[in-house]
Amino acid sequence: GESVGLHLPTLSVQEGDNSIINCAYSNSASDYFIWYKQESGKGPQFIIDIRSNMDKRQGQRVTVLLNKTVKHLSLQIAATQPGDSAVYFCAENYDGSSNTGKLIFGQGTTLQVKP
Amino acid sequence: DGGITQSPKYLFRKEGQNVTLSCEQNLNHDAMYWYRQDPGQGLRLIYYSQIVNDFQKGDIAEGYSVSREKKESFPLTVTSAQKNPTAFYLCASTIGDTEAFFGQGTRLTVV
């Protein structure tokens, strides 16, 4: 969904704890999902992706879970570090009625890691 | 090195002026996108293009225009019709059904 007029929610965690960032996506027809990390003043960077034929995918210290029934995506970060502090966005690749795919970003979450 | 380049990094516009933001990619990606980001908020889609000489409006296209004459280039013009243009503008590209690669953004300020 969009974040028009809304400020980003914030998740504050202690260094070393696990973080879970959630995202509700818009379209049940979307078949590809991505998590991005954005540091202040920079462009978003790819973290991990998942396709709709999967419900879980693991990377280095990160895991993405997909629940298509409730259109929900989550990003789990293990042993959160100060360098993980950033804004995190989920994105869905949606083929609309024009059959041309486009990336739609969900509302981001600010992750603050306390030392 | 392949990548996506936005320029300039900072841009100042006077009231009533049109300005053009540059986005170039050498990744041989088919699709390119422009997003707007306001402070403390998410990304909103302005325009996107799946192939050369074709583009579609995103959610907030009013006051903006684009062109896609070359695969590598997708410039965005912020026209005088855009009443609140101060924002961070991000360009991205994709090939097929894969993740988007982003530029480092252009921060536009109205003076």
Backbone of each chain as ProteinMPNN parsed JSONL, in Angstrom:
{"seq_chain_A": "GESVGLHLPTLSVQEGDNSIINCAYSNSASDYFIWYKQESGKGPQFIIDIRSNMDKRQGQRVTVLLNKTVKHLSLQIAATQPGDSAVYFCAENYDGSSNTGKLIFGQGTTLQVKP", "coords_chain_A": {"N_chain_A": [[0.818, -1.204, 0.0], [0.261, 2.368, -0.198], [2.02, 5.188, 1.185], [1.013, 7.728, 1.42], [1.01, 10.85, 2.845], [1.517, 9.766, 5.311], [3.665, 9.219, 8.051], [6.588, 7.216, 8.476], [6.381, 4.143, 10.261], [8.185, 3.189, 13.255], [10.626, 0.91, 14.361], [12.249, -0.107, 17.177], [15.095, -1.665, 18.353], [17.237, -3.663, 20.432], [20.747, -3.924, 20.116], [21.932, -6.951, 18.819], [19.614, -8.347, 19.272], [16.846, -10.032, 17.589], [15.159, -8.767, 14.694], [11.931, -8.015, 13.423], [10.269, -7.064, 10.641], [7.326, -5.909, 9.228], [5.005, -6.113, 6.447], [2.225, -5.226, 4.537], [0.889, -6.188, 1.507], [-0.548, -5.075, -1.672], [-1.876, -6.345, -3.86], [-3.379, -9.33, -4.831], [-2.625, -10.571, -7.134], [0.04, -10.142, -7.491], [3.313, -11.435, -8.014], [5.906, -11.458, -7.25], [8.239, -10.398, -4.868], [10.064, -8.01, -2.988], [12.561, -6.972, -0.67], [13.922, -3.928, 0.442], [16.649, -1.887, 1.606], [17.141, 1.32, 2.859], [19.404, 3.806, 3.344], [20.015, 6.973, 4.903], [19.606, 9.643, 2.661], [20.343, 8.177, 0.446], [19.916, 5.893, -2.372], [17.559, 3.114, -2.419], [18.653, -0.184, -1.473], [18.926, -3.509, -2.623], [17.873, -6.27, -0.655], [16.727, -8.902, -0.229], [14.741, -11.268, -2.048], [11.573, -12.822, -2.996], [9.562, -15.269, -4.567], [6.154, -15.912, -5.576], [5.62, -18.591, -5.435], [6.832, -19.585, -3.287], [7.15, -19.729, 0.308], [9.006, -19.024, 2.092], [12.269, -17.689, 2.377], [15.758, -17.688, 2.744], [18.54, -15.63, 3.561], [21.772, -14.211, 4.112], [21.811, -13.724, 7.42], [19.244, -12.721, 7.116], [15.743, -13.346, 6.656], [12.949, -13.92, 4.644], [9.468, -14.036, 4.833], [6.485, -15.139, 3.356], [3.066, -14.734, 3.232], [0.515, -15.553, 1.457], [-2.178, -15.802, 1.762], [-3.115, -13.861, 3.512], [-1.96, -11.705, 2.378], [0.636, -10.796, 3.24], [3.906, -9.885, 4.167], [7.063, -10.509, 5.614], [10.156, -9.428, 7.082], [12.885, -10.804, 8.576], [15.544, -10.084, 10.652], [18.439, -11.352, 11.851], [20.284, -11.19, 14.892], [20.64, -8.286, 15.161], [22.468, -5.459, 14.075], [24.229, -2.304, 14.628], [24.726, -1.197, 12.091], [22.546, -1.985, 10.671], [20.613, -0.153, 10.99], [18.229, 1.745, 9.398], [15.873, 2.647, 6.798], [13.384, 0.379, 5.863], [11.891, -1.101, 3.069], [9.19, -2.861, 1.57], [8.444, -4.297, -1.625], [6.254, -4.939, -4.36], [5.84, -6.763, -7.374], [3.697, -6.027, -9.763], [1.353, -7.029, -12.143], [-0.74, -5.18, -13.869], [-3.976, -4.337, -15.317], [-3.14, -3.629, -17.801], [-1.263, -5.423, -18.355], [1.367, -4.898, -18.007], [4.154, -5.037, -16.02], [4.794, -3.48, -12.859], [6.656, -1.969, -10.26], [5.587, -1.699, -7.01], [5.769, 0.098, -4.056], [5.602, -0.57, -0.588], [4.561, 0.867, 2.549], [7.264, 2.146, 4.298], [9.452, 1.072, 6.99], [11.131, 2.396, 9.742], [14.055, 1.297, 11.128], [15.592, 1.282, 14.173], [18.552, 0.751, 15.867], [19.61, 0.102, 19.023], [22.525, 0.608, 20.907]], "CA_chain_A": [[0.0, 0.0, 0.0], [0.997, 3.62, -0.263], [2.235, 5.878, 2.46], [0.731, 9.13, 1.18], [0.61, 11.622, 4.015], [1.778, 9.064, 6.565], [5.058, 9.044, 8.376], [6.946, 5.821, 8.584], [6.461, 3.57, 11.609], [9.546, 2.955, 13.729], [10.898, -0.252, 15.178], [13.471, 0.107, 17.93], [15.552, -2.934, 18.913], [18.546, -3.677, 21.077], [21.788, -4.604, 19.351], [22.032, -8.373, 19.115], [18.289, -8.972, 19.21], [16.294, -10.242, 16.246], [14.169, -7.766, 14.276], [10.922, -8.469, 12.466], [9.617, -5.935, 9.984], [6.157, -6.429, 8.527], [4.517, -5.355, 5.298], [1.013, -5.721, 3.89], [0.923, -5.769, 0.108], [-1.843, -4.61, -2.173], [-2.548, -7.067, -4.934], [-3.249, -10.778, -4.762], [-2.041, -11.043, -8.39], [1.493, -9.925, -7.489], [3.979, -12.735, -7.97], [7.321, -11.301, -6.921], [8.317, -9.447, -3.764], [11.449, -7.64, -2.7], [12.843, -6.087, 0.457], [15.003, -2.976, 0.229], [17.152, -1.106, 2.727], [17.527, 2.66, 2.418], [20.095, 4.658, 4.302], [19.668, 8.38, 4.741], [20.181, 10.358, 1.522], [20.808, 7.261, -0.603], [18.898, 5.089, -3.014], [17.331, 1.811, -1.792], [19.508, -1.295, -1.889], [18.3, -4.823, -2.57], [18.268, -7.162, 0.443], [16.322, -10.266, -0.504], [13.484, -11.344, -2.782], [10.867, -14.093, -2.914], [8.503, -15.413, -5.561], [4.892, -16.306, -4.943], [5.531, -20.041, -5.289], [7.572, -19.918, -2.072], [6.658, -19.025, 1.485], [10.135, -18.637, 2.944], [13.575, -17.682, 1.724], [16.768, -17.221, 3.69], [19.808, -15.107, 3.085], [22.73, -14.077, 5.209], [21.189, -13.026, 8.576], [17.88, -12.269, 6.818], [14.763, -14.32, 6.201], [11.691, -13.318, 4.224], [8.319, -14.926, 4.904], [5.369, -14.677, 2.535], [1.771, -15.345, 3.517], [-0.348, -15.061, 0.377], [-3.576, -15.831, 2.199], [-3.449, -12.565, 4.106], [-1.162, -10.698, 1.662], [1.559, -10.273, 4.239], [5.323, -10.174, 3.952], [7.873, -10.054, 6.742], [11.612, -9.524, 6.983], [13.498, -11.078, 9.856], [16.984, -9.833, 10.684], [19.008, -12.01, 13.029], [21.416, -10.533, 15.566], [20.651, -6.949, 14.583], [23.677, -4.683, 14.307], [24.025, -0.86, 14.394], [24.723, -0.936, 10.651], [21.234, -2.328, 10.112], [19.723, 1.005, 11.161], [17.879, 2.279, 8.088], [14.466, 2.467, 6.47], [13.19, -0.844, 5.103], [10.691, -1.089, 2.246], [8.861, -4.012, 0.744], [7.922, -3.935, -2.943], [5.622, -6.035, -5.085], [5.81, -6.611, -8.821], [2.284, -6.225, -10.053], [0.895, -6.923, -13.521], [-2.085, -4.622, -13.861], [-4.844, -4.674, -16.432], [-2.397, -3.392, -19.039], [-0.32, -6.537, -18.471], [2.758, -4.459, -17.893], [4.491, -5.087, -14.606], [5.377, -2.313, -12.227], [7.032, -2.143, -8.869], [4.844, -0.848, -6.073], [6.412, 0.05, -2.75], [4.766, -0.458, 0.584], [4.998, 1.843, 3.548], [8.519, 1.723, 4.892], [9.62, 1.032, 8.448], [12.445, 2.836, 10.203], [14.648, 0.415, 12.138], [16.609, 1.93, 15.005], [19.246, -0.243, 16.668], [20.202, 0.725, 20.199], [23.739, -0.132, 21.316]], "C_chain_A": [[0.85, 1.251, 0.0], [1.104, 4.257, 1.105], [1.937, 7.362, 2.306], [0.281, 9.795, 2.458], [0.912, 10.947, 5.33], [3.277, 9.001, 6.815], [5.324, 7.589, 8.679], [6.906, 5.352, 10.021], [7.911, 3.254, 11.952], [9.593, 1.717, 14.584], [12.24, -0.038, 15.86], [13.864, -1.205, 18.592], [16.925, -2.759, 19.535], [19.534, -4.422, 20.168], [21.887, -6.068, 19.79], [20.701, -9.102, 19.113], [17.897, -9.23, 17.76], [15.241, -9.176, 15.96], [13.183, -8.42, 13.319], [10.189, -7.246, 11.934], [8.507, -6.482, 9.1], [5.696, -5.51, 7.404], [3.252, -6.031, 4.777], [1.036, -5.264, 2.443], [-0.479, -5.68, -0.467], [-2.599, -5.628, -3.013], [-2.301, -8.573, -4.872], [-2.638, -11.359, -6.045], [-0.525, -10.842, -8.449], [2.214, -11.247, -7.284], [5.452, -12.652, -7.581], [7.442, -10.174, -5.92], [9.78, -9.238, -3.379], [11.497, -6.807, -1.434], [14.052, -5.233, 0.107], [15.372, -2.3, 1.535], [17.572, 0.257, 2.19], [18.166, 3.428, 3.555], [19.851, 6.117, 3.931], [20.376, 9.013, 3.546], [20.655, 9.482, 0.385], [19.637, 6.549, -1.252], [18.729, 3.754, -2.302], [18.271, 0.742, -2.347], [18.764, -2.599, -1.686], [18.812, -5.628, -1.372], [17.988, -8.61, 0.063], [14.998, -10.232, -1.257], [12.842, -12.715, -2.59], [9.782, -14.119, -3.979], [7.284, -16.043, -4.914], [4.737, -17.81, -4.802], [6.32, -20.543, -4.072], [6.907, -19.218, -0.897], [7.78, -18.594, 2.423], [11.406, -18.667, 2.118], [14.582, -17.079, 2.686], [17.989, -16.694, 2.97], [20.773, -15.063, 4.261], [22.125, -13.183, 6.294], [19.773, -12.528, 8.3], [17.028, -13.423, 6.304], [13.513, -13.562, 5.779], [10.614, -14.405, 4.266], [7.168, -14.317, 4.122], [4.111, -15.45, 2.899], [0.769, -14.783, 2.513], [-1.811, -14.997, 0.798], [-4.005, -14.473, 2.746], [-2.649, -11.431, 3.486], [-0.192, -10.003, 2.605], [2.967, -10.795, 3.976], [6.075, -9.74, 5.205], [9.353, -10.278, 6.46], [12.15, -9.735, 8.38], [14.996, -10.87, 9.728], [17.516, -10.438, 11.971], [20.181, -11.196, 13.575], [21.645, -9.136, 15.006], [21.87, -6.146, 15.029], [23.402, -3.19, 14.069], [23.971, -0.494, 12.918], [23.418, -1.298, 9.965], [20.251, -1.176, 10.236], [19.489, 1.671, 9.805], [16.362, 2.233, 7.96], [14.352, 1.236, 5.571], [11.847, -0.777, 4.37], [10.469, -2.47, 1.632], [8.32, -3.495, -0.585], [7.307, -5.168, -3.581], [5.67, -5.715, -6.576], [4.428, -7.007, -9.281], [2.01, -6.054, -11.532], [-0.547, -6.451, -13.522], [-2.869, -5.018, -15.086], [-4.151, -4.466, -17.77], [-1.363, -4.484, -19.282], [1.13, -6.073, -18.524], [3.089, -4.382, -16.413], [5.017, -3.765, -14.101], [5.649, -2.634, -10.777], [6.261, -1.164, -8.008], [5.464, -1.023, -4.701], [5.39, 0.193, -1.642], [5.293, 0.638, 1.489], [6.264, 1.323, 4.219], [8.458, 1.706, 6.407], [11.025, 1.479, 8.785], [12.916, 1.898, 11.303], [15.748, 1.176, 12.869], [17.229, 0.867, 15.903], [19.969, 0.467, 17.809], [21.413, -0.074, 20.655], [23.619, -0.682, 22.731]], "O_chain_A": [[2.064, 1.17, 0.187], [0.383, 3.914, 2.042], [2.547, 8.182, 2.993], [-0.694, 9.378, 3.083], [0.595, 11.5, 6.383], [4.06, 8.758, 5.897], [4.436, 6.835, 9.077], [7.346, 6.071, 10.917], [8.751, 3.076, 11.07], [8.723, 1.49, 15.425], [13.251, 0.187, 15.195], [13.063, -1.799, 19.315], [17.667, -1.833, 19.206], [19.186, -5.421, 19.539], [21.922, -6.372, 20.982], [20.653, -10.324, 18.97], [18.523, -8.722, 16.83], [14.524, -8.736, 16.86], [13.553, -9.27, 12.51], [9.57, -6.495, 12.689], [8.724, -7.407, 8.318], [5.956, -4.307, 7.407], [3.211, -7.249, 4.598], [1.187, -4.071, 2.176], [-1.455, -6.129, 0.135], [-3.817, -5.759, -2.895], [-1.157, -9.026, -4.863], [-2.185, -12.504, -6.05], [0.123, -11.33, -9.375], [1.787, -12.08, -6.484], [6.16, -13.659, -7.583], [6.831, -9.119, -6.086], [10.604, -10.152, -3.436], [10.584, -6.03, -1.157], [15.05, -5.711, -0.433], [14.551, -2.154, 2.441], [18.277, 0.342, 1.185], [17.547, 3.669, 4.592], [19.523, 6.44, 2.789], [21.598, 8.931, 3.429], [21.3, 9.968, -0.545], [18.512, 6.591, -0.754], [19.66, 3.296, -1.64], [18.634, 0.758, -3.523], [18.055, -2.773, -0.695], [20.012, -5.668, -1.102], [18.896, -9.441, 0.036], [14.226, -9.283, -1.124], [13.474, -13.647, -2.092], [9.155, -13.097, -4.257], [7.371, -16.633, -3.837], [3.821, -18.272, -4.122], [6.458, -21.746, -3.854], [6.188, -18.234, -1.075], [7.55, -17.897, 3.411], [11.601, -19.543, 1.276], [14.301, -16.087, 3.359], [18.415, -17.213, 1.939], [20.615, -15.771, 5.255], [21.955, -11.984, 6.073], [19.155, -11.953, 9.196], [17.505, -14.332, 5.625], [13.068, -12.656, 6.484], [10.817, -15.528, 3.804], [6.908, -13.117, 4.218], [4.1, -16.681, 2.876], [0.242, -13.684, 2.69], [-2.588, -14.22, 0.244], [-5.11, -14.0, 2.48], [-2.653, -10.315, 4.004], [-0.204, -8.78, 2.746], [3.183, -11.954, 3.622], [5.752, -8.708, 5.793], [9.743, -11.177, 5.716], [11.897, -8.927, 9.273], [15.639, -11.404, 8.824], [17.081, -10.068, 13.061], [20.955, -10.601, 12.826], [22.703, -8.839, 14.45], [22.247, -6.154, 16.2], [22.442, -2.848, 13.379], [23.245, 0.423, 12.535], [23.209, -0.952, 8.802], [19.17, -1.217, 9.649], [20.433, 2.107, 9.146], [15.659, 1.833, 8.887], [15.129, 1.073, 4.63], [10.816, -0.446, 4.955], [11.412, -3.153, 1.231], [7.799, -2.382, -0.658], [7.77, -6.29, -3.376], [5.557, -4.56, -6.985], [4.037, -8.172, -9.199], [2.393, -5.042, -12.12], [-1.463, -7.214, -13.217], [-2.477, -5.928, -15.816], [-4.542, -5.07, -18.77], [-0.668, -4.471, -20.297], [2.004, -6.779, -19.027], [2.38, -3.733, -15.644], [5.628, -3.01, -14.857], [4.971, -3.452, -10.155], [6.279, 0.044, -8.245], [5.663, -2.145, -4.236], [4.441, 0.971, -1.742], [6.329, 1.248, 1.226], [6.311, 0.173, 4.657], [7.539, 2.25, 7.02], [11.997, 1.006, 8.195], [12.226, 1.73, 12.309], [16.707, 1.651, 12.26], [16.518, 0.162, 16.619], [20.828, 1.32, 17.584], [21.34, -1.297, 20.778], [24.546, -1.324, 23.224]]}, "seq_chain_B": "DGGITQSPKYLFRKEGQNVTLSCEQNLNHDAMYWYRQDPGQGLRLIYYSQIVNDFQKGDIAEGYSVSREKKESFPLTVTSAQKNPTAFYLCASTIGDTEAFFGQGTRLTVV", "coords_chain_B": {"N_chain_B": [[32.043, -0.525, -14.634], [28.727, -1.696, -14.276], [25.694, 0.152, -13.884], [23.314, 2.481, -12.481], [22.784, 5.827, -13.045], [22.13, 8.919, -11.647], [21.638, 12.367, -12.221], [21.514, 15.947, -11.662], [22.992, 15.607, -8.335], [22.033, 17.369, -6.483], [19.521, 19.824, -6.941], [18.232, 22.975, -7.755], [15.312, 24.827, -8.048], [13.593, 27.548, -9.441], [10.51, 29.227, -8.76], [7.955, 28.451, -11.088], [9.634, 27.469, -13.032], [10.706, 24.948, -15.394], [12.389, 21.905, -14.822], [14.839, 19.407, -15.58], [15.554, 16.109, -14.718], [18.159, 13.807, -14.835], [18.529, 10.38, -15.811], [20.412, 7.584, -16.289], [21.241, 4.353, -17.496], [23.447, 1.563, -17.713], [22.942, -1.079, -17.785], [21.568, -2.575, -19.522], [18.877, -2.835, -19.095], [15.357, -3.315, -19.486], [13.103, -2.015, -18.375], [12.299, 1.075, -16.791], [11.983, 3.385, -14.063], [10.479, 6.135, -12.263], [10.467, 7.518, -9.069], [9.047, 9.349, -6.371], [10.075, 10.696, -3.286], [9.121, 11.885, -0.217], [10.162, 13.67, 2.752], [10.673, 11.424, 5.387], [8.833, 9.645, 4.428], [7.333, 7.112, 2.244], [8.01, 5.597, -1.041], [6.683, 6.904, -3.991], [5.187, 6.176, -7.087], [5.907, 7.789, -10.091], [6.213, 7.825, -12.985], [6.599, 5.141, -15.36], [8.415, 2.993, -17.603], [8.309, 0.421, -19.877], [9.401, -0.312, -22.285], [11.357, 1.066, -24.999], [10.273, 4.22, -26.252], [7.777, 4.074, -25.099], [5.672, 4.665, -22.326], [4.13, 4.752, -19.066], [1.75, 6.325, -16.895], [2.259, 6.711, -13.422], [1.215, 6.723, -10.019], [1.261, 9.381, -9.278], [1.477, 11.275, -11.463], [0.825, 13.829, -12.335], [1.925, 17.028, -13.339], [4.406, 16.254, -14.064], [6.641, 15.06, -16.648], [7.902, 12.658, -19.019], [10.326, 11.002, -21.143], [11.295, 8.392, -23.415], [13.438, 7.813, -25.356], [15.726, 6.424, -25.808], [17.03, 3.25, -24.831], [18.742, 3.379, -22.691], [18.217, 5.685, -21.3], [16.12, 7.774, -19.31], [14.764, 10.471, -18.844], [13.339, 12.789, -16.503], [11.045, 15.4, -16.402], [10.256, 18.05, -14.363], [7.601, 19.992, -14.239], [6.282, 23.389, -14.332], [3.735, 23.094, -13.528], [3.678, 21.379, -11.434], [3.026, 21.742, -8.224], [4.209, 21.385, -5.762], [7.124, 20.616, -5.748], [9.409, 20.037, -4.272], [11.421, 17.508, -3.17], [12.832, 14.187, -2.855], [14.094, 12.492, -5.549], [13.965, 9.403, -7.124], [15.379, 7.153, -9.409], [14.938, 4.069, -11.097], [15.749, 0.796, -12.431], [14.827, -2.241, -14.163], [15.137, -5.65, -15.292], [13.173, -7.896, -16.912], [11.486, -10.006, -14.601], [12.697, -9.12, -12.052], [14.721, -7.824, -9.309], [14.733, -4.265, -8.693], [17.189, -1.909, -9.601], [18.566, 0.892, -8.105], [19.257, 4.392, -8.606], [21.304, 6.946, -7.026], [19.783, 9.082, -6.371], [18.176, 12.325, -6.721], [18.055, 15.387, -5.179], [15.635, 17.711, -5.111], [14.985, 21.117, -4.778], [12.832, 23.831, -4.252], [13.373, 27.231, -4.73]], "CA_chain_B": [[31.034, -1.131, -13.784], [27.366, -1.376, -14.66], [24.93, 0.788, -12.835], [22.313, 3.463, -12.854], [23.339, 7.114, -12.629], [21.24, 10.067, -11.65], [22.299, 13.66, -12.075], [22.543, 16.163, -10.65], [22.656, 15.098, -7.011], [21.213, 18.433, -5.897], [18.994, 20.714, -7.975], [17.409, 24.038, -7.206], [14.398, 25.335, -9.066], [12.825, 28.745, -9.092], [9.079, 29.117, -9.01], [7.563, 28.621, -12.477], [10.604, 26.894, -13.959], [10.773, 23.512, -15.637], [13.728, 21.343, -14.67], [14.917, 18.019, -16.023], [16.428, 15.231, -13.962], [18.714, 12.796, -15.732], [18.704, 9.004, -15.34], [21.063, 6.776, -17.319], [21.674, 3.043, -17.008], [24.208, 0.759, -18.679], [22.682, -2.45, -17.366], [20.759, -3.175, -20.595], [17.56, -3.123, -18.529], [14.247, -2.879, -20.324], [12.15, -1.15, -17.682], [12.827, 2.14, -15.948], [10.955, 3.951, -13.182], [10.748, 7.313, -11.454], [9.724, 7.592, -7.813], [9.22, 10.539, -5.541], [10.085, 10.388, -1.848], [9.074, 13.048, 0.659], [10.867, 13.379, 4.014], [10.039, 10.523, 6.333], [7.742, 8.904, 3.806], [7.696, 6.055, 1.308], [8.221, 5.906, -2.454], [5.471, 6.962, -4.814], [5.538, 6.008, -8.499], [5.532, 8.923, -10.942], [6.09, 7.278, -14.335], [7.448, 4.012, -15.655], [8.539, 2.659, -19.018], [8.703, -0.981, -20.051], [10.197, -0.411, -23.515], [11.666, 2.348, -25.639], [9.168, 4.946, -26.887], [6.506, 3.799, -24.435], [5.704, 4.872, -20.881], [2.818, 4.815, -18.429], [1.65, 7.134, -15.681], [2.144, 6.058, -12.131], [0.158, 7.214, -9.142], [1.327, 10.836, -9.065], [2.101, 11.779, -12.684], [0.453, 15.21, -12.648], [2.993, 17.995, -13.15], [5.654, 15.637, -14.514], [6.644, 14.442, -17.971], [9.075, 11.817, -19.274], [10.531, 10.506, -22.499], [12.142, 7.195, -23.437], [13.911, 7.735, -26.735], [16.783, 5.421, -25.83], [16.882, 2.254, -23.774], [19.604, 3.7, -21.566], [17.929, 6.984, -20.715], [14.716, 8.013, -18.949], [14.753, 11.756, -18.128], [12.093, 13.265, -15.889], [10.905, 16.849, -16.338], [9.333, 18.565, -13.367], [7.084, 21.2, -14.884], [5.761, 24.436, -13.443], [2.417, 22.664, -13.065], [3.861, 20.615, -10.191], [2.975, 22.828, -7.234], [5.028, 21.088, -4.587], [8.119, 19.714, -6.299], [10.538, 19.765, -3.373], [11.394, 16.101, -2.781], [13.957, 13.345, -3.265], [13.625, 11.743, -6.711], [14.732, 8.186, -7.342], [15.207, 6.442, -10.666], [15.262, 2.651, -10.962], [15.596, -0.004, -13.651], [14.718, -3.678, -13.98], [15.066, -6.472, -16.505], [12.292, -9.012, -16.615], [10.848, -10.046, -13.298], [13.811, -9.15, -11.094], [14.749, -6.661, -8.435], [15.081, -2.981, -9.275], [18.422, -1.256, -9.19], [18.27, 2.31, -7.933], [20.286, 5.409, -8.586], [21.529, 7.543, -5.714], [18.769, 10.085, -6.124], [18.351, 13.765, -6.919], [17.265, 16.167, -4.223], [15.156, 18.935, -5.76], [14.478, 22.123, -3.842], [12.318, 25.061, -4.855], [13.886, 28.409, -4.014]], "C_chain_B": [[29.649, -0.728, -14.256], [26.634, -0.728, -13.519], [23.93, 1.769, -13.389], [22.729, 4.803, -12.232], [22.302, 8.206, -12.742], [22.068, 11.334, -11.519], [21.302, 14.783, -12.304], [22.124, 15.56, -9.312], [21.759, 16.091, -6.278], [20.784, 19.384, -7.008], [18.077, 21.725, -7.321], [16.575, 24.624, -8.337], [13.703, 26.588, -8.559], [11.354, 28.487, -9.401], [8.802, 29.321, -10.5], [8.52, 28.04, -13.496], [10.339, 25.415, -14.19], [12.213, 23.066, -15.397], [13.688, 19.881, -15.089], [15.961, 17.266, -15.227], [16.869, 14.104, -14.897], [18.792, 11.438, -15.04], [19.245, 8.178, -16.496], [21.457, 5.436, -16.71], [22.415, 2.304, -18.121], [24.099, -0.719, -18.344], [21.92, -3.239, -18.431], [19.371, -3.592, -20.08], [16.457, -2.557, -19.412], [13.388, -1.811, -19.648], [12.863, -0.113, -16.821], [11.68, 2.838, -15.239], [11.444, 5.259, -12.572], [9.828, 7.295, -10.24], [10.017, 8.935, -7.152], [9.174, 10.111, -4.085], [10.104, 11.694, -1.079], [9.683, 12.682, 2.008], [10.062, 12.483, 4.938], [8.913, 9.693, 5.747], [8.268, 7.874, 2.809], [7.89, 6.551, -0.104], [6.901, 5.875, -3.207], [5.869, 6.993, -6.291], [5.007, 7.165, -9.331], [5.225, 8.436, -12.362], [6.945, 6.022, -14.418], [7.381, 3.672, -17.136], [9.048, 1.228, -19.129], [9.598, -1.168, -21.278], [10.437, 0.984, -24.077], [10.423, 2.899, -26.326], [7.8, 4.617, -26.302], [6.664, 4.036, -22.942], [4.284, 5.018, -20.362], [2.878, 5.71, -17.199], [1.608, 6.232, -14.467], [1.038, 6.712, -11.321], [0.129, 8.735, -9.0], [1.968, 11.541, -10.256], [1.831, 13.267, -12.961], [1.594, 16.176, -12.336], [4.358, 17.481, -13.551], [5.507, 15.161, -15.951], [7.942, 13.661, -18.146], [9.188, 11.549, -20.758], [11.397, 9.265, -22.401], [12.561, 6.962, -24.894], [15.017, 6.699, -26.9], [16.588, 4.472, -24.66], [17.612, 2.689, -22.508], [19.128, 4.899, -20.754], [16.435, 7.196, -20.464], [14.637, 9.327, -18.166], [13.36, 12.136, -17.633], [12.101, 14.79, -15.866], [9.853, 17.204, -15.3], [8.853, 19.91, -13.896], [6.573, 22.197, -13.849], [4.371, 24.078, -12.914], [2.493, 21.837, -11.78], [4.028, 21.641, -9.067], [3.846, 22.606, -6.015], [6.159, 20.139, -4.979], [9.279, 19.361, -5.379], [10.437, 18.345, -2.839], [12.704, 15.45, -3.211], [13.434, 12.448, -4.383], [14.562, 10.573, -6.986], [14.36, 7.545, -8.668], [15.635, 4.995, -10.445], [15.112, 1.957, -12.305], [15.51, -1.474, -13.295], [14.805, -4.369, -15.335], [14.242, -7.695, -16.155], [11.705, -8.875, -15.23], [11.921, -10.175, -12.219], [13.784, -7.885, -10.254], [15.145, -5.409, -9.189], [16.41, -2.504, -8.711], [18.142, 0.241, -9.162], [19.51, 3.172, -8.138], [20.404, 5.995, -7.182], [20.627, 8.738, -5.442], [19.176, 11.504, -6.478], [17.456, 14.479, -5.934], [16.93, 17.503, -4.868], [14.559, 19.858, -4.722], [13.996, 23.34, -4.619], [12.799, 26.243, -4.032], [13.086, 29.65, -4.401]], "O_chain_B": [[29.413, 0.431, -14.596], [26.896, -1.003, -12.348], [23.728, 1.874, -14.599], [22.991, 4.885, -11.032], [21.678, 8.396, -13.787], [23.068, 11.37, -10.802], [20.343, 14.61, -13.056], [21.008, 15.057, -9.183], [20.846, 15.703, -5.55], [21.567, 19.711, -7.9], [17.262, 21.395, -6.459], [17.073, 24.881, -9.433], [13.285, 26.668, -7.404], [11.018, 27.624, -10.212], [9.341, 30.243, -11.112], [8.26, 28.105, -14.697], [9.823, 24.716, -13.319], [13.151, 23.786, -15.739], [12.664, 19.207, -14.974], [17.098, 17.715, -15.077], [16.07, 13.534, -15.64], [19.082, 11.35, -13.847], [18.618, 8.082, -17.551], [21.937, 5.368, -15.578], [22.067, 2.401, -19.298], [25.019, -1.503, -18.579], [21.658, -4.429, -18.26], [18.777, -4.559, -20.558], [16.591, -1.485, -20.002], [12.996, -0.827, -20.276], [13.893, -0.393, -16.208], [10.556, 2.883, -15.738], [12.643, 5.471, -12.387], [8.618, 7.094, -10.342], [11.065, 9.55, -7.348], [8.355, 9.282, -3.69], [11.0, 12.517, -1.265], [9.716, 11.506, 2.37], [8.899, 12.763, 5.231], [8.125, 9.102, 6.485], [9.471, 7.774, 2.564], [7.93, 7.756, -0.354], [6.11, 4.941, -3.074], [6.767, 7.734, -6.691], [3.819, 7.486, -9.288], [4.118, 8.616, -12.868], [7.894, 5.852, -13.652], [6.423, 4.016, -17.829], [10.076, 0.87, -18.555], [10.442, -2.062, -21.311], [9.794, 1.952, -23.673], [9.63, 2.156, -26.903], [6.776, 4.856, -26.943], [7.676, 3.653, -22.354], [3.362, 5.359, -21.103], [3.917, 5.834, -16.549], [1.015, 5.153, -14.476], [0.049, 7.194, -11.873], [-0.899, 9.311, -8.645], [2.903, 12.321, -10.08], [2.548, 13.886, -13.746], [2.159, 16.162, -11.242], [5.359, 18.181, -13.4], [4.401, 14.893, -16.419], [8.952, 13.96, -17.508], [8.272, 11.83, -21.531], [12.144, 9.093, -21.438], [12.093, 6.036, -25.556], [15.222, 6.164, -27.989], [16.043, 4.851, -23.623], [17.166, 2.409, -21.395], [19.592, 5.106, -19.632], [15.597, 6.845, -21.294], [14.462, 9.303, -16.948], [12.349, 11.838, -18.269], [13.047, 15.403, -15.371], [8.718, 16.729, -15.349], [9.632, 20.859, -13.985], [6.452, 21.89, -12.663], [3.89, 24.691, -11.961], [1.478, 21.623, -11.118], [5.051, 22.321, -8.981], [4.182, 23.557, -5.31], [6.15, 18.975, -4.579], [10.057, 18.461, -5.693], [9.483, 18.009, -2.137], [13.558, 16.076, -3.839], [12.453, 11.728, -4.198], [15.78, 10.732, -7.068], [13.183, 7.413, -9.005], [16.577, 4.726, -9.7], [14.437, 2.457, -13.205], [16.039, -1.912, -12.273], [14.579, -3.758, -16.38], [14.565, -8.436, -15.226], [11.458, -7.77, -14.748], [12.034, -11.208, -11.559], [12.953, -6.999, -10.452], [15.821, -5.486, -10.215], [16.712, -2.667, -7.529], [17.547, 0.786, -10.092], [20.639, 2.752, -7.885], [19.69, 5.587, -6.266], [20.711, 9.342, -4.373], [20.359, 11.838, -6.528], [16.255, 14.217, -5.858], [17.811, 18.319, -5.139], [13.742, 19.451, -3.896], [14.672, 23.818, -5.53], [12.66, 26.268, -2.809], [13.363, 30.743, -3.906]]}, "name": "protein", "num_of_chains": 2, "seq": "GESVGLHLPTLSVQEGDNSIINCAYSNSASDYFIWYKQESGKGPQFIIDIRSNMDKRQGQRVTVLLNKTVKHLSLQIAATQPGDSAVYFCAENYDGSSNTGKLIFGQGTTLQVKPDGGITQSPKYLFRKEGQNVTLSCEQNLNHDAMYWYRQDPGQGLRLIYYSQIVNDFQKGDIAEGYSVSREKKESFPLTVTSAQKNPTAFYLCASTIGDTEAFFGQGTRLTVV"}
